[in-house]
């Protein structure tokens, strides 16, 4: 029997998943089970530190760190393949960026659902948002709707796990604004695709993050090698 006060949160170490954890708590999920994966990404050590810090900030019921090296072995992403450079952001491009890790979210959500079912959790939270799915196919609302069907079909009859993507129709700016309202400790989050510290300021993730803070009139608390102006 699932417990509607328990939820798994996919904790990447970034600002979206940190905000999702705080959002889960405001929705009555008092016991959070945080799942963090290292899959060979360029900044995996820094991301792990931030995910671990988030577990402390939200007084998590449990923090599970899993190594998923098969995604590195599969490759075809600039986040995991040393032969591929992380490109500077191109906000006008309609192409899927090289930072896309093939079908990553299906891999991560499968582990999260296993974790949730084993701990009688009533929900799995993921911090994907609208600017993600403009570039990443496994961040689209249709993907999450379909995965909900997989959860319903593939778990025990008495299991009832909701897949919750609270920001799927939100922009990065909306998330930053909500996170500031909730008191999310953004200084303990990491988004940069290139570097452990300081953040580069010019990759896709840095561009969306810096632009979001600039649009809400807040200074991003992490350090950057460059702080270009992205807000219009």
VEXDREN-2710 file (C-alpha; in Angstrom, 1 decimal):
% VEXDREN-2710
k/r/px/py/pz
1/UNK/0.0/0.0/0.0
2/UNK/1.5/3.3/-1.0
3/UNK/1.9/6.2/1.4
4/UNK/0.8/9.6/0.0
5/UNK/3.2/11.4/2.4
6/UNK/6.2/9.8/0.8
7/UNK/7.8/10.7/-2.6
8/UNK/10.9/10.0/-4.5
9/UNK/12.6/13.0/-6.1
10/UNK/15.1/12.6/-8.9
11/UNK/17.8/14.9/-7.5
12/UNK/20.3/15.9/-10.2
13/UNK/22.1/18.5/-8.1
14/UNK/20.5/21.2/-10.3
15/UNK/18.1/24.0/-9.5
16/UNK/15.1/22.4/-11.1
17/UNK/15.2/19.2/-9.1
18/UNK/16.0/21.2/-5.9
19/UNK/12.9/23.3/-6.5
20/UNK/10.9/20.1/-7.2
21/UNK/11.9/18.7/-3.8
22/UNK/10.7/21.9/-2.0
23/UNK/7.5/21.9/-4.1
24/UNK/6.9/18.2/-3.1
25/UNK/7.1/19.2/0.5
26/UNK/4.6/22.0/0.0
27/UNK/2.2/19.5/-1.5
28/UNK/2.2/17.3/1.6
29/UNK/5.0/14.9/0.9
30/UNK/6.8/15.0/4.2
31/UNK/9.2/12.1/3.7
32/UNK/11.4/12.6/0.6
33/UNK/13.5/9.8/-0.8
34/UNK/16.2/11.5/-3.0
35/UNK/17.7/9.5/-5.9
36/UNK/20.9/10.8/-7.5
37/UNK/22.8/9.2/-10.3
38/UNK/26.3/9.6/-11.6
39/UNK/26.6/8.5/-15.2
40/UNK/30.0/9.9/-16.2
41/UNK/28.8/13.4/-16.8
42/UNK/31.5/16.1/-16.9
43/UNK/30.5/17.6/-13.6
44/UNK/29.4/14.5/-11.7
45/UNK/31.4/15.2/-8.6
46/UNK/30.0/18.7/-8.1
47/UNK/26.4/17.4/-8.9
48/UNK/26.8/14.7/-6.3
49/UNK/27.9/17.2/-3.7
50/UNK/24.9/19.4/-4.4
51/UNK/22.4/16.5/-4.4
52/UNK/23.8/15.4/-1.1
53/UNK/23.5/18.9/0.3
54/UNK/19.8/19.0/-0.8
55/UNK/19.1/15.8/1.1
56/UNK/20.3/17.6/4.2
57/UNK/18.4/20.8/3.5
58/UNK/15.1/18.9/3.1
59/UNK/15.8/16.4/5.9
60/UNK/15.4/13.6/3.5
61/UNK/14.1/10.2/4.7
62/UNK/16.8/8.6/2.5
63/UNK/19.4/9.5/-0.1
64/UNK/20.3/6.9/-2.7
65/UNK/23.3/7.5/-5.0
66/UNK/23.5/5.1/-7.9
67/UNK/26.3/4.7/-10.5
68/UNK/24.9/4.3/-14.0
69/UNK/28.0/4.0/-16.1
70/UNK/26.2/2.3/-19.0
71/UNK/25.1/5.7/-20.2
72/UNK/28.7/6.7/-20.6
73/UNK/29.5/3.4/-22.4
74/UNK/26.5/4.0/-24.8
75/UNK/27.8/7.6/-25.4
76/UNK/26.6/10.0/-28.1
77/UNK/26.3/12.9/-25.7
78/UNK/28.7/15.8/-25.1
79/UNK/28.0/15.3/-21.4
80/UNK/29.6/11.8/-21.3
81/UNK/31.8/11.6/-24.4
82/UNK/35.2/13.2/-24.2
83/UNK/35.5/13.3/-28.0
84/UNK/32.4/15.7/-28.1
85/UNK/32.7/19.3/-27.0
86/UNK/30.0/20.9/-24.9
87/UNK/28.7/23.6/-27.3
88/UNK/27.9/27.2/-26.4
89/UNK/24.2/27.8/-26.1
90/UNK/22.3/28.5/-29.3
91/UNK/18.8/29.6/-28.1
92/UNK/17.6/30.1/-31.6
93/UNK/18.3/26.5/-32.8
94/UNK/15.6/23.9/-33.2
95/UNK/18.0/21.1/-33.3
96/UNK/18.3/18.6/-30.4
97/UNK/21.5/19.7/-28.6
98/UNK/24.6/17.5/-28.3
99/UNK/24.1/17.5/-24.5
100/UNK/21.1/15.2/-25.0
101/UNK/21.8/11.8/-23.3
102/UNK/19.9/9.2/-25.4
103/UNK/16.7/8.2/-23.5
104/UNK/18.3/9.2/-20.1
105/UNK/15.0/10.0/-18.4
106/UNK/13.6/6.6/-19.1
107/UNK/16.6/5.1/-17.4
108/UNK/16.4/7.4/-14.4
109/UNK/12.6/7.1/-14.0
110/UNK/12.8/3.3/-14.1
111/UNK/15.2/3.4/-11.1
112/UNK/13.1/6.0/-9.4
113/UNK/9.9/3.9/-9.7
114/UNK/11.7/0.8/-8.4
115/UNK/12.9/2.9/-5.4
116/UNK/9.4/4.3/-4.9
117/UNK/7.7/0.9/-5.0
118/UNK/10.2/-0.6/-2.6
119/UNK/9.6/2.2/-0.1
120/UNK/5.8/2.5/-0.6
121/UNK/6.1/6.0/-2.0
122/UNK/3.0/7.6/-3.6
123/UNK/4.8/9.7/-6.2
124/UNK/8.0/10.3/-8.2
125/UNK/8.9/13.9/-8.8
126/UNK/11.1/15.1/-11.8
127/UNK/12.1/18.7/-12.4
128/UNK/11.8/18.8/-16.2
129/UNK/10.3/22.0/-17.6
130/UNK/9.1/23.5/-20.9
131/UNK/12.5/24.8/-22.1
132/UNK/13.9/21.3/-21.6
133/UNK/11.4/19.6/-23.9
134/UNK/12.0/22.2/-26.6
135/UNK/15.3/20.4/-27.0
136/UNK/15.1/17.1/-25.2
137/UNK/12.5/14.6/-26.4
138/UNK/12.4/12.7/-23.1
139/UNK/11.2/15.9/-21.3
140/UNK/8.0/16.2/-23.3
141/UNK/4.6/16.0/-21.6
142/UNK/3.7/13.1/-23.9
143/UNK/6.7/11.2/-22.7
144/UNK/5.6/11.6/-19.0
145/UNK/2.0/10.7/-19.8
146/UNK/3.2/7.5/-21.6
147/UNK/5.6/6.7/-18.7
148/UNK/2.7/6.9/-16.3
149/UNK/1.1/4.1/-18.2
150/UNK/4.3/2.1/-17.9
151/UNK/4.2/2.6/-14.1
152/UNK/0.6/1.6/-13.8
153/UNK/1.1/-1.5/-16.0
154/UNK/4.4/-2.6/-14.5
155/UNK/4.0/-2.3/-10.7
156/UNK/2.1/-4.4/-8.2
157/UNK/-1.7/-4.1/-8.1
158/UNK/-1.7/-2.4/-4.7
159/UNK/1.0/0.1/-5.8
160/UNK/-0.2/3.5/-6.9
161/UNK/2.6/5.8/-7.9
162/UNK/2.0/9.2/-9.6
163/UNK/4.6/10.6/-11.9
164/UNK/4.7/14.3/-11.1
165/UNK/6.5/16.8/-13.3
166/UNK/5.3/20.0/-11.6
167/UNK/7.1/22.4/-13.9
168/UNK/6.5/20.7/-17.2
169/UNK/4.6/23.8/-18.5
170/UNK/6.8/26.3/-16.7
171/UNK/9.8/28.3/-17.9
172/UNK/13.1/28.4/-16.1
173/UNK/12.2/31.9/-15.0
174/UNK/9.0/30.6/-13.4
175/UNK/11.0/27.9/-11.5
176/UNK/13.5/30.4/-10.3
177/UNK/10.8/32.7/-9.1
178/UNK/9.0/29.8/-7.3
179/UNK/12.2/28.6/-5.8
180/UNK/13.1/32.0/-4.3
181/UNK/9.6/32.1/-2.9
182/UNK/10.1/28.7/-1.3
183/UNK/13.6/29.5/0.0
184/UNK/15.5/27.0/-2.1
185/UNK/19.2/27.2/-1.3
186/UNK/20.4/27.8/-4.9
187/UNK/24.0/28.3/-3.8
188/UNK/24.1/24.5/-3.2
189/UNK/22.9/23.7/-6.8
190/UNK/24.8/23.2/-10.0
191/UNK/23.8/23.5/-13.6
192/UNK/26.9/23.9/-15.7
193/UNK/27.5/21.2/-18.3
194/UNK/31.3/21.9/-18.6
195/UNK/33.0/22.7/-15.3
196/UNK/32.9/21.8/-11.6
197/UNK/33.7/25.4/-10.5
198/UNK/33.4/28.0/-11.5
199/UNK/30.5/27.5/-13.9
200/UNK/31.3/28.5/-17.5
201/UNK/28.3/30.9/-18.0
202/UNK/27.9/30.1/-21.7
203/UNK/26.7/26.5/-22.1
204/UNK/23.0/25.7/-22.5
205/UNK/22.4/25.0/-18.8
206/UNK/24.3/28.2/-17.7
207/UNK/22.5/30.3/-20.2
208/UNK/19.0/29.3/-19.1
209/UNK/19.9/29.5/-15.5
210/UNK/21.6/32.9/-15.6
211/UNK/18.8/34.3/-17.8
212/UNK/16.2/33.1/-15.3
213/UNK/17.8/34.9/-12.4
214/UNK/18.4/38.0/-14.4
215/UNK/14.7/38.1/-15.4
216/UNK/13.5/37.9/-11.8
217/UNK/16.1/40.5/-10.7
218/UNK/18.1/38.2/-8.4
219/UNK/21.8/37.4/-8.5
220/UNK/22.6/33.8/-9.0
221/UNK/24.6/32.8/-5.9
222/UNK/27.1/30.4/-7.6
223/UNK/30.4/31.5/-9.2
224/UNK/30.8/31.9/-13.0
225/UNK/33.8/32.3/-15.2
226/UNK/31.6/34.7/-17.3
227/UNK/28.2/36.3/-16.4
228/UNK/26.8/37.3/-19.8
229/UNK/23.5/39.2/-19.9
230/UNK/20.8/36.9/-21.2
231/UNK/17.7/38.6/-20.0
232/UNK/15.9/40.7/-22.7
END
